[in-house]
Amino acid sequence: MTAPNDSPVETLSFEAARDELVRVVAELEQGAPTLEHSLALWERGEALAARCEEWLVGAKRRLEQARAASEEDEA
């Protein structure tokens, strides 16, 4: 079992956060050796999921802006 990554979640790219989240979920599914470790993994997983959501919302916003700009150019 591994310790949660110490990298600040807010500095992770989408891909890094997603990959670490996959590892955290897999480790939680296997069962951590202690309750404290399980809680640390859970908290890290929640933070990673929020970071991924943040990236996805930002990407959606950028797409919407690009579409709006394209439509304005066509008009």
Buried (B, 14 or more C-beta within 10 A) or exposed (E): EEEBBEEEBEEBEBEBBBEBBEBBBEBBEEEBEEEEBBEBBBEBBEBBBEBBEBBEEEEEEEEEEEEEEEEEEEE
